[in-house]
Structures are given as C-alpha cells and as structure tokens.
Amino acid sequence: MSTTAGGSNPEYVTARVRSRRAALFSDEEYRKLIRMGPAEIARFMEESEYETEINALGARHSGVDLIEYALNRNLAKHFDDLLDWAEGRLYDLIARYLRKFDAWNVKTVIRGIYSDTAREEVETDLIRAGEFSGRLLDQLLDAGSIEDVTELLDGTIFAEPLRDAYDEYEESGVLVPLENAVDRAFYEQLIEGLDVNEATQLYHEFLQAEIDFRNVRNALRLARSGADIDPSEYYIEGGRLFSAAELSSLAANPDELVQHLRDSPYGDDLSQALDELETAESLIEFERALEAALLEYSDRLGIVHPLSVAPVISYILAKEREVDNIRAIARGREAGLSEEEIEEELVIL
Amino acid sequence: MMETFSQIALQAEGAAPALEPTAAAALAVGLAAFGAGYAERGIGAAAMGAIAEDESLFVNGLILTVLPETLVILALVVVFLV
C-alpha cells in the first residue's frame, strides 16, 4: 500500500486508533446517559474515558459547562495524539482534516477580539486539537486586534485569505467576510495537492463528500431562509456534485435540489433523509442525516482499506459525534427536553 | 549427492559455477530473513500500538510479531540439504 511509503506508519496508528475507537460510548451507555441529569452525567464521565479532564476542570466549572469543557479538552487530547503518532504522508493526510480545529480556533479568537471577551473565556472555548502549537494559540489569545492575529498567522494557510478579506470587514463592520475566508481556506486545502492513487482514492472521495455535503447544507439553508444572498459566494470548490453556477440555480428551487441529490452517487445513502426533507419543514433532521451518512461512509472506507488513513478518519468522525452527542444530551437535559426529544437529537449508527 | 551432481556438471563444463551450492544456500537463508524482517516491521508496529493502548495484549503481540520468524527456520532447512 502506497501510504507506507515515505516513512509513514499506518500500522502503528491504526492499531492504536482501533483500540480507542472500541472505547467510545456504546448505544447502551447513551441510553443510560439520556436518563441522567447534568450532575449525574459529569459523575458518569468521571468514571469513564473523561476522568482526567473532569478532575482537572471540576474545581473551576460545574454543571453543563464542566461537561462541555471536559469534552473539548478530551477531544483535543486524542486528536493531538493522532498527530503525535503519525509520520510522513499519513501525518499530512490527518493534518488536512484536523486543520478544521485550527479554523475553529482562529474564528473563536477573532470573535473574542470583536466582542471584547476576556482572555480566559476565549481560552476555554478553544479546542487545542489542530496543527497550531500551544505557543501560537497563546500568542493569538494575547493579540489585541485582528491585524495582530493576521500577522501571527503568517506562514499558515489562513494568513493570505484573512488579509484579503480584511478590507471588506473594515467596510462592513461584520465578521462574516473574515469567517468565510477562514472556512474557505480550510476547505480548499482539504483537497488541494492531494495526489490521488489507489489508497488515497477513497480518502479523496470522502473529502469530496464532505465538501459536497457542506455545499448542500449551505444551499438548503440559504434556500430555506429566503435571504437574498448569492449562493455561489459560499460555494466551495472541489466537490463532485455541482458547479458554482449549478448551485446558484438549484438553491433557488429546493425541489430540484432534492432531485439532483437523489440522482447523485449519494442518493442511496440519503434517500430516507431526502424523503423526510420533502415532507418535513425542518432542516435539522436532514443535516443530521447528512452527518450519519458521512459517518457510515467513512466506516466503510476503514474496512476496505485497513492500512491507510481511512480508519483514522473514521475514528475522528466517530469521536466528534460522541462529543456532540454527549453535549446534546447534557444541554437537552438542562433545557428540560424529554427523553424522546433528546434521542432524536443524537446521531447514532 | 548434490555434490556428486555438481562435480559431474563441473567436469562436463570444465569451469567453476558462478555460485557454489553453499553460497547459494546462504543467500537463500539471507533472503528469507530479509522477508521475515519486512513482515515483522508492520506487525511489530501494529503490536506496539496495541500494547500501548492495552498492556494485556503484550503476549499476543509478541507471539504475532515473531510468527514470520518461521520463514527463516524453514529456510534454514536448505542449509542442511546442501
């Protein structure tokens, strides 16, 4: 397999990843969690995988915040481990996806500066899982203005797009251009320069699916909100589902968009979700179905190519889902939702 | 018996073979060891990963790691044949 070339070590990483994957919460445990209150969930987590984080943060936070920060910190720890283990080409492939968290951190810092939030509060919201070093993140936290942030990011993929978007931000005074620039930088580097061969073919397809789903989601949201925005402004290159022009015309007409999806290669995986979308008014259901479809897809990849980046990606997605699920349960309980309602919020395979 | 064969062959050709039988056998064992080493590289890496996550897998990991060593043992038989 070609991923073994160039000093990468998929055997080691996949062995560790498979073990950690097995340690994720099962259906059974979710069923228990749904019946618990926030304090009980925290206690349950203390006896599981999340012990260290809950203990470290328990003194400073409580309730749902404690759960949320512990989840983020645990996620960061595991994903940092992945980058620690991986070498060579495998590192490059994993880092592509994990830069998602760099994008998240950059956006969080910018938002913090924009809204004059205290350093500590921004810090707790960071997820230190991406490629940025701890030192860079600390410097970003200390930055006083958005220009400083851009300067600190020199040499990363985000510097150039941020600088380009800065004028627009000055003119309009809203953060949207900057946030779009960050997101776009992330999505464009996902596929860029990925040399496609037999083993990375599937990874390439997976990334395309990720971009396609993001485009679909954006198009649907725009179509539903009825806002007068050109969808092609939010279009991300690299997917295989539609071109910018196609997306613009389809976003205006949701029925055609659904039909287009049904005829696409994802049609089978999404058919149930599409049926629901046609009948239901809510986009939330559909977005959840997209996530489940992506998760299932990545699982299949891991079985087809056991010694490649695929199992790692499937673990990353599963872990993200777990964190989202636990957060949804905790927030749901706090808001007083019923057990059935919370269960609907979860993405479980 | 091999020796007599090769001696007959030698007499027929009247020249020394490029590779003596013992040298060829040594090469065979060496190549087999190389193959075993390559196989153990992947298994060893995976076993270390598994052991790092769960120490009770140490024995299993060790056994699986040295399994390709049988290749060398079988190749060693060649040495006794020549």
Chai-1 contact restraints between the chains, C-beta under 6 A:
chainA,res_idxA,chainB,res_idxB,connection_type,confidence,min_distance_angstrom,max_distance_angstrom,comment,restraint_id
A,N9,B,A45,contact,1.0,0.0,6.0,A-B,restraint_1
A,E11,B,G42,contact,1.0,0.0,6.0,A-B,restraint_2
A,E11,B,A45,contact,1.0,0.0,6.0,A-B,restraint_3
A,E11,B,A46,contact,1.0,0.0,6.0,A-B,restraint_4
A,Y12,B,A45,contact,1.0,0.0,6.0,A-B,restraint_5
A,Y12,B,G49,contact,1.0,0.0,6.0,A-B,restraint_6
A,A15,B,A46,contact,1.0,0.0,6.0,A-B,restraint_7
A,A15,B,G49,contact,1.0,0.0,6.0,A-B,restraint_8
A,A15,B,A50,contact,1.0,0.0,6.0,A-B,restraint_9
A,R16,B,G49,contact,1.0,0.0,6.0,A-B,restraint_10
A,R16,B,E53,contact,1.0,0.0,6.0,A-B,restraint_11
A,S19,B,E53,contact,1.0,0.0,6.0,A-B,restraint_12
